[in-house]
């Protein structure tokens, strides 16, 4: 490969971009741990501190495994984030899977009418 350093940098940056939201959520959770625990309490999960720590660990460790791919174990990080994402989808909400064909349109309309600033 003629320019392997550039290829490596591009590869790492693309992996960071793909996992960016997991990095962002995990780092936010580290610095705002009490807020994450309160979110677990609000949802009604047992052992909220354990679930909060597990959530943050899964986000950061899975992202790190994908980005750095130590000994070819990036696929484990990918699996971690896939399972995490599937387990955190709220299937019982109106915006979850539905047989109603207008559900997606209603979800988009709800998102567009949310107040995005606290003026």
N, C-alpha and C positions, 0 to 999 in steps of 0.2 A: 504494500500500500504506500503510495508516494508521500502522503502527509498524515501519518498515523496520529500525531499529536492533535491536529485539528479534528480528526475523526473522533478521538476519545473525548475531547472537550464538547463537541457537538452531541455526542451520545449521552454524556453526563447531564448536560443542560436539558436535553429532551426528556430524560428520566425525571429530573427535578420538576420540569413543567407538568408532566403527567401526574406526578404525586403532590403537586403544590398544595391542593386543598387539604390533603391529609397532613402535610407538614404544618400548614397554617393552623388547623384545628388542634393538632397535638401540642404545638408550642403555646398556643393560647391557653390550652388546658393546664399546662405546667404552671403558667403564671397566674391563672385564675382558677385554681383547683377548687376552692370553696364554691364557686359558681357552678362548676361542673357537677359537684356533689349535690348541690341544691337541685339541679336539673334532674339528676337521677332520683331524688326524693320525690320531685313533682310528678315524674312519670310513674312512680310507684314500684321501682325496682328494689328487691331486698339487697342488703349490704351495699348501700350507695357508694361508700368510699372504695370498696373493692371494685365495683363496676366502673367507677370513674378512673381509677388507676389502670384497670385493664383496657379501657377505651383509649386512654392516652398512650399506653404502651403499644397497643396494636397499631395505632396510627403512626407513631414515630418509628417503631421497629420495622413495620412492614414497608414504610417508605424508605428507610435506610437500606434495607435488604435489596430493594429494587434499584436504588441509585448506585450503591457501591458494589452490588453483586458479588459478595465474598465467596470464593470457591464455587461459583456457579449457583448459589442458593437464592438468586433473585426471584425465582419462581415461587419460593415459599412466601416471600413478602407479597408477591402478587396474589397468591391464594389467601393470605391473611386479610388483605384489603378487600378482596372480592367477598369473602365470607362476612367480614365486618359490615360491608355495605348492604348485603342481602339481609343480615340480621337487624339492621337499623331502619329498614324500610317499614313504615307503619301501614300494614295491610288493612287495618280496620278503619281507616279514615276515608272520608268521601273522595279525597284526592288520590287514594290508592287504587289498586286494580278494580275495575268495575265493568259491568256489562252495559252500562249506560253509554251510548255513543256521544252524548254531550258532556261527559265528565271531564274530558281534557279541556274543552272550551271553557267550562265553568271554573276549572282550576286556574287557567290562564287569566280569566277575568278577575278572580279573587286576588291573584298575585299582582295584577296591574292596579288594583284599588287599595293596596296596603299603603299606609303612611310610611314613607321611607326616611323621613327626618323627624326629629323631635323639636319642631319650632314652637 
